[in-house]
Amino acid sequence: MSETDKKYRSSIPLDHTYVELAIPHRWQMSDEEMIRKSEEFYDLMKKRHTVRKYSDRPVPRVIIENCIKAAGLAPSGANHQPWHFAIIENPDHKQKIREAAEEEERTFYAGRASDEWLGALEPIGTNDSKPHLTTAPWLIVIFAQRTGIDRNGRKYKNYYVNESVGIATGFLITALHNAGLSTLTHTPNPMKFLNELCDRPATEKPEMILVVGHPAEDATVPAHAKWKKPLDEIMTVY
């Protein structure tokens, strides 16, 4: 933690009193610099792909921790930060998650999913086999917290939980991509088995399993995934 961050952290009251602080970090860039950086970031994000086949190449834990710290900076309702990230490297633990997830996936593909839903998944090429859950070096299970405990030990209700966790997850995926890693968002339905396997309380809702690692040498992506809506379909100017 930098000296500036330590200074501002020490200024934060333990109670819920509103206190104003000067902005600790400011950007001083010309319009030209901002345009260049926005273009560079777009070029970086164009290289992000959802990967389903992973190498077993290890990934240092510090990289995962740094990316989760970045995710923890995301804005949230009332700054309650209603998220928890369970990171899993242990092979036996990953195997248990894979077995439970594949059991739910078999039920999904065998009848729980509608024909329309299965039709939407067809160009992606998914099925009930999830070897990436054990091959990839890391799994990150993302939990949404309905309630929290403040720094005084008092229980409180969280607000805008889904929105907040969604933003933090976006931060995390972007941070991992920026670090040179590939990811896969996996959402077996239902996911209650993850509470037990990750020793998380029933008040937390598992949102997804994020698979993290390096792509296998023969990894591919579906052609369908490379089609993105053009700007005029996703933006309106008033």
LUMZAMI-521719 format. One line per 2 residues: their letters; for each residue x negated, z, y negated of N, C-alpha, C, CB. Coordinates in pm, whole numbers. Glycine has a CB too. Example, Ala and Ser with C-alpha at 12.3 -4.5 7.8 and 13.67 -1.06 7.14 Angstrom:
as = -1319/780/569/-1230/780/450/-1320/780/330/-1131/905/447 ~ -1285/708/225/-1367/714/106/-1290/787/-3/-1408/572/60
//
This chain:
ms = -85/0/119/0/0/0/-89/0/-125/96/123/0 ~ -58/-90/-219/-139/-100/-340/-116/20/-430/-106/-229/-415
et = -207/40/-527/-192/150/-621/-65/135/-705/-315/158/-713 ~ -32/9/-740/92/-15/-815/215/26/-735/104/-163/-855
dk = 216/-12/-606/329/25/-521/337/176/-503/317/-44/-384 ~ 221/243/-489/221/389/-476/278/454/-601/79/440/-450
ky = 241/400/-717/289/455/-844/441/445/-853/225/382/-962 ~ 494/328/-819/639/310/-829/712/390/-722/676/163/-819
rs = 653/401/-604/717/477/-497/730/623/-537/638/464/-367 ~ 628/676/-605/631/816/-647/734/840/-758/494/859/-693
si = 778/731/-822/875/744/-931/1020/740/-881/854/635/-1032 ~ 1040/713/-752/1175/698/-699/1233/837/-669/1176/610/-570
pl = 1347/872/-729/1405/1005/-706/1462/1016/-566/1514/1034/-809 ~ 1462/1138/-511/1517/1160/-378/1669/1160/-380/1466/1292/-321
dh = 1729/1197/-492/1876/1196/-499/1922/1055/-537/1928/1301/-603 ~ 2049/1041/-571/2105/910/-600/2116/885/-749/2241/896/-535
ty = 2033/948/-827/2032/929/-971/1983/788/-1006/1945/1035/-1040 ~ 2050/725/-1103/2005/592/-1148/1887/609/-1242/2121/514/-1218
ve = 1775/547/-1208/1654/552/-1291/1604/410/-1308/1544/645/-1227 ~ 1574/372/-1431/1521/238/-1457/1368/240/-1453/1570/186/-1593
la = 1312/138/-1389/1167/121/-1385/1133/-18/-1436/1113/142/-1240 ~ 1023/-30/-1504/978/-163/-1547/948/-248/-1425/853/-152/-1638
ip = 974/-378/-1434/948/-468/-1322/800/-459/-1285/987/-614/-1357 ~ 768/-421/-1160/627/-400/-1124/547/-529/-1105/620/-321/-998
hr = 616/-637/-1070/546/-763/-1046/616/-875/-1121/538/-795/-895 ~ 540/-952/-1195/597/-1066/-1269/517/-1191/-1238/597/-1038/-1421
wq = 587/-1305/-1234/522/-1433/-1216/501/-1498/-1352/605/-1525/-1124 ~ 382/-1544/-1375/350/-1617/-1497/305/-1757/-1459/241/-1543/-1582
ms = 400/-1850/-1450/368/-1986/-1410/437/-2085/-1503/410/-2011/-1264 ~ 374/-2197/-1523/436/-2304/-1601/541/-2373/-1515/330/-2405/-1650
de = 627/-2452/-1579/727/-2528/-1505/659/-2620/-1403/814/-2610/-1600 ~ 546/-2678/-1441/476/-2769/-1351/426/-2695/-1227/359/-2835/-1424
em = 373/-2573/-1248/327/-2494/-1134/442/-2457/-1042/257/-2367/-1182 ~ 556/-2422/-1101/672/-2384/-1020/724/-2503/-940/783/-2329/-1109
ir = 726/-2619/-1000/768/-2740/-927/675/-2766/-810/770/-2863/-1021 ~ 545/-2754/-835/448/-2778/-728/466/-2679/-614/305/-2770/-783
ks = 484/-2551/-648/498/-2450/-544/627/-2469/-465/494/-2309/-605 ~ 735/-2511/-534/861/-2533/-464/848/-2651/-368/975/-2559/-564
ee = 774/-2753/-406/751/-2868/-318/664/-2828/-200/685/-2982/-396 ~ 563/-2746/-224/475/-2702/-116/551/-2617/-15/356/-2623/-173
fy = 641/-2532/-65/718/-2448/25/815/-2532/108/795/-2341/-55 ~ 876/-2630/45/965/-2721/118/889/-2793/229/1029/-2822/23
dl = 768/-2839/198/686/-2906/299/652/-2811/413/556/-2959/235 ~ 626/-2684/380/598/-2584/484/720/-2565/575/558/-2449/421
mk = 837/-2551/515/957/-2523/593/1004/-2643/675/1069/-2477/501 ~ 967/-2764/632/1001/-2882/712/930/-2879/847/965/-3010/635
kr = 824/-2804/855/746/-2795/980/798/-2686/1073/599/-2770/948 ~ 903/-2616/1032/961/-2512/1118/1051/-2576/1223/1040/-2408/1035
ht = 1033/-2537/1349/1116/-2589/1458/1159/-2474/1547/1039/-2697/1540 ~ 1281/-2482/1598/1324/-2389/1700/1265/-2435/1833/1480/-2381/1707
vr = 1190/-2346/1897/1116/-2380/2019/1171/-2302/2137/964/-2352/2002 ~ 1190/-2372/2251/1243/-2308/2370/1143/-2298/2485/1364/-2383/2417
ky = 1024/-2353/2466/922/-2344/2571/793/-2292/2508/899/-2484/2640 ~ 745/-2177/2559/635/-2106/2494/511/-2097/2580/679/-1968/2457
sd = 398/-2089/2510/271/-2056/2573/265/-1905/2592/151/-2106/2487 ~ 184/-1862/2688/165/-1718/2706/48/-1665/2622/141/-1686/2855
rp = 1/-1746/2528/-108/-1703/2439/-67/-1576/2364/-145/-1817/2339 ~ -148/-1472/2371/-112/-1346/2303/-106/-1363/2151/-212/-1237/2339
vp = -26/-1280/2088/-16/-1274/1943/-46/-1130/1900/126/-1321/1892 ~ -146/-1107/1816/-178/-969/1775/-57/-898/1714/-292/-970/1674
rv = -40/-774/1753/75/-696/1706/78/-684/1554/74/-558/1768 ~ -37/-679/1490/-41/-662/1344/30/-777/1273/-187/-652/1296
ii = 27/-897/1332/98/-1011/1271/248/-984/1272/65/-1143/1346 ~ 298/-938/1385/442/-907/1396/479/-798/1297/479/-864/1541
en = 395/-694/1288/424/-584/1197/426/-630/1051/320/-472/1215 ~ 329/-714/1014/326/-764/876/452/-845/844/201/-850/854
ci = 496/-927/939/616/-1007/915/741/-921/907/631/-1111/1026 ~ 746/-815/985/861/-725/977/858/-646/846/864/-628/1097
ka = 740/-611/799/731/-547/667/785/-640/560/585/-508/635 ~ 757/-770/572/810/-867/477/962/-873/487/750/-1006/501
ag = 1015/-871/609/1160/-873/628/1226/-750/566/1194/-881/777 ~ 1155/-637/573/1207/-513/517/1217/-513/366/1123/-400/560
la = 1161/-615/300/1171/-626/155/1297/-701/111/1049/-697/100 ~ 1376/-748/205/1494/-826/172/1595/-743/93/1559/-880/300
ps = 1673/-806/5/1779/-733/-66/1889/-693/32/1838/-819/-181 ~ 1956/-582/1/2063/-533/89/2167/-458/6/2007/-442/200
ga = 2284/-444/63/2392/-374/-6/2353/-232/-40/2517/-374/79 ~ 2354/-198/-169/2318/-64/-219/2175/-25/-178/2416/40/-166
nh = 2093/-123/-144/1956/-100/-97/1952/-5/23/1871/-44/-210 ~ 2054/-12/109/2059/76/226/1973/24/341/2202/93/272
qp = 1932/-104/335/1843/-161/436/1896/-135/578/1700/-102/420 ~ 2014/-189/609/2082/-154/734/2035/-233/856/2230/-174/719
wh = 1905/-226/884/1850/-303/995/1747/-223/1072/1789/-433/943 ~ 1728/-263/1195/1620/-207/1277/1567/-319/1365/1669/-83/1363
fa = 1435/-326/1380/1371/-431/1458/1300/-367/1577/1273/-513/1371 ~ 1345/-397/1697/1279/-348/1819/1188/-459/1869/1383/-306/1929
ii = 1057/-434/1869/962/-537/1911/915/-507/2053/841/-546/1813 ~ 917/-608/2138/894/-588/2281/784/-681/2330/1024/-611/2360
en = 679/-621/2385/567/-696/2442/555/-670/2592/437/-658/2372 ~ 601/-555/2638/585/-514/2777/656/-613/2871/641/-372/2797
pd = 583/-670/2968/643/-770/3058/764/-720/3136/540/-819/3155 ~ 759/-596/3185/872/-542/3260/995/-529/3172/837/-407/3321
hk = 974/-487/3050/1085/-471/2955/1146/-608/2924/1037/-401/2825 ~ 1060/-707/2903/1110/-843/2876/1187/-897/2997/993/-938/2840
qk = 1140/-867/3116/1207/-914/3237/1349/-856/3247/1126/-877/3361 ~ 1363/-729/3214/1496/-667/3218/1590/-732/3116/1485/-516/3190
ir = 1537/-761/2999/1618/-828/2897/1657/-968/2944/1543/-835/2763 ~ 1563/-1038/3004/1595/-1173/3053/1703/-1168/3159/1469/-1240/3109
ea = 1692/-1077/3254/1791/-1069/3362/1930/-1040/3306/1751/-960/3463 ~ 1938/-947/3211/2068/-912/3153/2123/-1027/3070/2057/-786/3067
ae = 2035/-1093/2994/2080/-1204/2909/2126/-1321/2994/1967/-1247/2815 ~ 2053/-1353/3100/2092/-1465/3184/2223/-1439/3258/1981/-1496/3284
ee = 2248/-1313/3291/2376/-1279/3354/2492/-1310/3259/2379/-1131/3396 ~ 2477/-1272/3132/2580/-1302/3033/2591/-1453/3009/2550/-1230/2899
er = 2478/-1522/3010/2478/-1666/2987/2547/-1741/3101/2334/-1717/2970 ~ 2528/-1697/3225/2595/-1762/3337/2746/-1751/3323/2550/-1699/3470
tf = 2793/-1636/3280/2937/-1617/3259/2985/-1707/3145/2968/-1470/3228 ~ 2903/-1718/3041/2937/-1801/2925/2955/-1947/2966/2828/-1789/2816
ya = 2856/-2001/3035/2860/-2142/3072/2960/-2171/3184/2723/-2189/3112 ~ 2995/-2067/3261/3086/-2087/3375/3233/-2078/3336/3057/-1986/3482
gr = 3263/-2042/3212/3405/-2035/3178/3440/-1960/3051/3478/-1975/3288 ~ 3352/-1870/3006/3385/-1795/2886/3388/-1884/2762/3285/-1682/2865
as = 3300/-1983/2757/3293/-2073/2642/3398/-2183/2654/3152/-2135/2628 ~ 3453/-2223/2541/3550/-2332/2539/3480/-2466/2561/3629/-2333/2406
de = 3558/-2567/2599/3500/-2701/2615/3443/-2752/2484/3607/-2799/2668 ~ 3509/-2717/2373/3460/-2760/2242/3323/-2700/2212/3560/-2721/2132
wl = 3309/-2571/2244/3182/-2503/2220/3071/-2562/2306/3197/-2353/2248 ~ 3101/-2584/2433/3001/-2642/2522/2964/-2783/2478/3053/-2643/2667
ga = 3063/-2856/2426/3035/-2990/2375/2943/-2987/2256/3164/-3060/2339 ~ 2959/-2885/2171/2872/-2872/2054/2729/-2840/2094/2925/-2765/1960
le = 2712/-2770/2206/2579/-2733/2253/2510/-2844/2331/2587/-2609/2338 ~ 2586/-2940/2379/2530/-3043/2467/2409/-3116/2408/2636/-3144/2501
pi = 2413/-3160/2280/2295/-3230/2226/2174/-3140/2203/2330/-3297/2097 ~ 2194/-3008/2212/2082/-2915/2200/2011/-2897/2334/2130/-2779/2147
gt = 2085/-2918/2444/2024/-2912/2577/2006/-2772/2631/1893/-2977/2574 ~ 2088/-2677/2590/2073/-2540/2639/2147/-2520/2771/2124/-2440/2534
nd = 2108/-2416/2844/2177/-2378/2967/2157/-2229/2989/2125/-2461/3089 ~ 2191/-2180/3108/2185/-2035/3131/2048/-1985/3173/2286/-1996/3236
sk = 1949/-2072/3182/1813/-2031/3218/1733/-2004/3090/1742/-2139/3305 ~ 1673/-1885/3081/1604/-1843/2959/1461/-1796/2989/1683/-1732/2889
ph = 1375/-1883/3042/1239/-1840/3075/1158/-1798/2953/1166/-1951/3146 ~ 1196/-1846/2834/1121/-1808/2713/1126/-1658/2688/1177/-1882/2591
lt = 1228/-1591/2743/1239/-1446/2721/1127/-1368/2789/1374/-1397/2770 ~ 1065/-1427/2888/953/-1359/2954/819/-1426/2927/977/-1353/3104
ta = 819/-1555/2894/694/-1625/2869/637/-1594/2731/715/-1774/2883 ~ 722/-1594/2628/676/-1568/2491/616/-1428/2482/792/-1583/2389
pw = 511/-1411/2403/444/-1280/2397/528/-1169/2334/316/-1293/2321 ~ 621/-1205/2246/699/-1103/2177/847/-1139/2173/646/-1082/2035
li = 931/-1038/2190/1073/-1046/2159/1100/-946/2047/1163/-1018/2285 ~ 1180/-987/1951/1223/-895/1845/1375/-887/1851/1174/-943/1702
vi = 1426/-771/1886/1571/-752/1889/1613/-693/1754/1615/-658/2008 ~ 1703/-761/1687/1745/-722/1552/1878/-650/1561/1755/-845/1459
fa = 1881/-526/1510/2001/-444/1512/2056/-425/1371/1972/-307/1577 ~ 2187/-427/1360/2256/-397/1234/2310/-255/1240/2372/-500/1206
qr = 2283/-178/1136/2321/-36/1135/2447/-14/1050/2205/51/1082 ~ 2551/35/1111/2675/63/1038/2661/186/947/2790/84/1136
tg = 2578/279/993/2552/400/914/2402/423/906/2624/523/975 ~ 2361/507/812/2220/538/797/2199/682/757/2157/446/694
id = 2073/721/747/2035/856/705/1945/842/584/1963/935/820 ~ 1980/910/472/1897/897/352/1775/989/362/1979/931/226
rn = 1692/988/257/1566/1063/261/1588/1214/255/1478/1021/146 ~ 1713/1255/229/1745/1398/234/1810/1436/366/1838/1434/118
gr = 1817/1339/459/1875/1369/589/2027/1359/593/1834/1505/632 ~ 2088/1304/488/2233/1293/483/2279/1158/539/2283/1311/340
ky = 2387/1162/617/2443/1041/675/2527/968/572/2527/1075/800 ~ 2519/834/572/2599/757/479/2643/626/546/2519/728/349
kn = 2746/565/488/2797/438/537/2721/323/472/2949/425/509 ~ 2693/219/550/2628/101/495/2731/-4/456/2530/43/597
yy = 2695/-86/359/2786/-188/306/2719/-325/314/2826/-156/161 ~ 2802/-428/325/2752/-565/337/2646/-576/446/2695/-613/202
vn = 2677/-516/560/2578/-507/667/2541/-645/721/2632/-419/780 ~ 2641/-726/754/2611/-858/812/2532/-945/715/2740/-930/852
es = 2573/-943/589/2503/-1022/489/2358/-976/474/2576/-1014/354 ~ 2340/-845/467/2206/-789/447/2113/-820/564/2214/-638/427
vg = 2164/-802/686/2082/-828/804/2052/-977/816/2153/-777/932 ~ 2149/-1061/778/2125/-1205/781/2013/-1246/686/2252/-1279/746
ia = 2012/-1189/567/1906/-1220/471/1770/-1173/524/1935/-1154/334 ~ 1766/-1051/578/1640/-997/631/1589/-1082/747/1658/-852/676
tg = 1681/-1130/830/1641/-1215/942/1582/-1346/892/1761/-1243/1034 ~ 1640/-1401/785/1583/-1521/725/1443/-1496/673/1672/-1570/612
fl = 1424/-1381/608/1289/-1344/563/1193/-1339/682/1292/-1206/491 ~ 1237/-1278/792/1150/-1260/908/1112/-1393/971/1220/-1171/1012
it = 1209/-1482/991/1181/-1612/1050/1083/-1690/962/1311/-1692/1070 ~ 1104/-1683/831/1015/-1753/739/874/-1694/741/1071/-1747/596
al = 865/-1562/745/733/-1497/750/658/-1533/878/748/-1344/740 ~ 728/-1536/990/664/-1571/1117/618/-1717/1116/761/-1548/1235
hn = 700/-1805/1060/660/-1945/1049/537/-1960/958/777/-2030/994 ~ 538/-1886/848/425/-1891/755/296/-1842/822/455/-1805/631
ag = 310/-1753/922/194/-1701/995/151/-1794/1109/225/-1563/1050 ~ 219/-1908/1125/180/-2004/1226/247/-1987/1360/36/-1997/1245
ls = 358/-1910/1363/428/-1883/1489/560/-1959/1495/453/-1733/1505 ~ 607/-1980/1616/737/-2043/1639/837/-1937/1681/726/-2155/1746
tl = 965/-1967/1660/1070/-1871/1692/1189/-1941/1757/1115/-1796/1567 ~ 1272/-1860/1821/1401/-1904/1876/1500/-1792/1854/1390/-1941/2028
th = 1613/-1822/1791/1719/-1723/1775/1810/-1732/1897/1800/-1748/1642 ~ 1815/-1623/1972/1893/-1619/2097/2002/-1514/2084/1801/-1588/2220
tp = 2126/-1556/2109/2240/-1465/2090/2330/-1464/2213/2322/-1505/1966 ~ 2286/-1399/2322/2376/-1386/2437/2501/-1308/2396/2304/-1315/2557
np = 2612/-1341/2455/2739/-1280/2414/2815/-1231/2537/2826/-1380/2333 ~ 2843/-1097/2544/2810/-991/2448/2666/-942/2462/2906/-873/2466
mk = 2622/-861/2367/2483/-815/2364/2470/-663/2374/2415/-864/2238 ~ 2576/-595/2418/2571/-449/2420/2460/-396/2512/2704/-394/2464
fl = 2418/-474/2610/2313/-429/2701/2183/-401/2627/2289/-534/2809 ~ 2166/-461/2509/2042/-442/2434/2030/-301/2376/2034/-543/2322
ne = 2143/-236/2347/2136/-98/2298/2069/-8/2400/2277/-45/2266 ~ 2109/-22/2526/2052/62/2631/1906/24/2657/2133/49/2760
lc = 1878/-105/2666/1743/-148/2699/1643/-120/2587/1742/-295/2732 ~ 1693/-108/2464/1605/-79/2350/1622/64/2299/1632/-176/2236
dr = 1700/143/2371/1720/284/2337/1768/300/2192/1591/362/2357 ~ 1869/220/2155/1926/228/2021/2066/287/2029/1929/88/1953
pa = 2109/360/1926/2239/427/1930/2355/328/1926/2252/523/1813 ~ 2472/375/1971/2591/290/1976/2638/249/1836/2703/362/2048
te = 2594/320/1732/2633/285/1596/2560/161/1545/2605/402/1502 ~ 2462/112/1622/2389/-8/1583/2438/-126/1667/2237/12/1601
kp = 2456/-239/1601/2505/-359/1667/2391/-459/1683/2623/-422/1588 ~ 2357/-499/1808/2254/-600/1825/2303/-735/1773/2213/-612/1972
em = 2225/-797/1686/2263/-923/1625/2200/-1043/1696/2224/-925/1479 ~ 2077/-1028/1740/2012/-1138/1811/1880/-1093/1870/1989/-1258/1717
il = 1832/-1177/1961/1695/-1165/2011/1616/-1278/1947/1689/-1171/2170 ~ 1509/-1243/1879/1422/-1343/1819/1299/-1358/1908/1381/-1304/1673
vv = 1285/-1475/1968/1171/-1504/2055/1056/-1553/1967/1208/-1609/2165 ~ 936/-1498/1987/823/-1528/1897/697/-1560/1977/797/-1409/1803
gh = 630/-1666/1937/503/-1699/2001/455/-1837/1961/516/-1691/2151 ~ 365/-1892/2042/311/-2026/2021/380/-2124/2115/157/-2028/2042
pa = 409/-2245/2070/473/-2343/2159/381/-2379/2276/510/-2469/2082 ~ 442/-2407/2391/365/-2458/2504/315/-2598/2470/452/-2461/2634
ed = 212/-2642/2541/155/-2774/2515/259/-2884/2534/36/-2799/2605 ~ 350/-2865/2630/452/-2967/2657/588/-2931/2596/467/-2986/2808
at = 588/-2844/2496/713/-2808/2429/774/-2928/2358/690/-2692/2330 ~ 906/-2934/2357/977/-3042/2289/1087/-2982/2202/1036/-3144/2391
vp = 1144/-3064/2117/1262/-3024/2041/1366/-3132/2059/1230/-3001/1889 ~ 1495/-3096/2062/1599/-3199/2075/1606/-3285/1949/1736/-3134/2102
ah = 1626/-3415/1969/1635/-3506/1854/1746/-3462/1760/1660/-3649/1902 ~ 1853/-3409/1815/1967/-3366/1733/1926/-3261/1630/2078/-3309/1823
ak = 1829/-3177/1667/1787/-3068/1577/1711/-3119/1457/1701/-2970/1652 ~ 1663/-3242/1462/1586/-3295/1349/1675/-3355/1241/1489/-3399/1399
wk = 1803/-3368/1268/1894/-3419/1165/1939/-3305/1076/2017/-3491/1229 ~ 1912/-3316/947/1954/-3216/850/2040/-3284/744/1832/-3144/785
kp = 2139/-3213/697/2226/-3270/595/2146/-3301/469/2342/-3174/563 ~ 2173/-3414/405/2102/-3446/280/2147/-3355/167/2124/-3592/241
ld = 2068/-3354/62/2091/-3263/-50/2231/-3277/-108/1989/-3287/-158 ~ 2281/-3399/-119/2412/-3417/-183/2527/-3366/-100/2434/-3560/-212
ei = 2500/-3329/27/2604/-3269/111/2599/-3117/112/2591/-3321/252 ~ 2488/-3060/70/2476/-2914/73/2468/-2854/-67/2353/-2874/154
mt = 2473/-2936/-171/2461/-2884/-307/2560/-2955/-400/2317/-2900/-361 ~ 2622/-2876/-488/2708/-2930/-593/2658/-2876/-726/2858/-2892/-570
vy = 2646/-2961/-824/2600/-2921/-957/2720/-2921/-1052/2488/-3017/-1010 ~ 2738/-2812/-1125/2849/-2801/-1222/2790/-2794/-1363/2940/-2675/-1192
//
